[in-house]
Amino acid sequence: MIHHLALIAHDRYKEVMVDWAVQHRQALARHRLSSTATTGQLIRHATGLDVDLYLSGPQGGDQQIGALIAEGDIGVLIFFWDTLFSHAHEPDVRALLRLAVQANIPLACNVATADYLLASTLLAP
Ligand SMILES: O=C(CO)COP(=O)(O)O
């Protein structure tokens, strides 16, 4: 089954996200992918995967992805958020995490959990 995954990473985790996406390119290719602008462009460039792009996080992208989650359009959120840095758009970050929990969708905030999700029966072929 095809799932709609949202992939987002804060700046200090962009490289981690890109490496993870490259490593799991084959698995990710089976699903629909959406990202905030900068994260998505990097993933596209590194993997060649088709990624729907929304605004950059600080420009409202987190809210756009949050709205998709609230509408039931996104099934999985992988969000490598920076725990050691306070962002100007912190309320948006918090709202995005809140909506993912509220909507009861799988939410991975680090590589270990993201690996688990991709290996799970939910996302494996
Ligand atoms: O800021 C973000 C998440 O809060 C991510 O936005 P970018 O992918 O555009 O850097």
The ligand as a Gaussian input file, in Angstrom:
#p B3LYP/6-31G(d) Opt

LIG

0 1
 O       12.096000      24.611000       9.400000
 C       11.789000      23.481000       9.117000
 C       11.024000      22.646000      10.067000
 O       10.630000      23.351000      11.211000
 C       12.170000      22.847000       7.835000
 O       12.121000      23.788000       6.768000
 P       13.119000      23.606000       5.563000
 O       13.024000      22.189000       5.097000
 O       12.670000      24.566000       4.502000
 O       14.487000      23.930000       6.108000

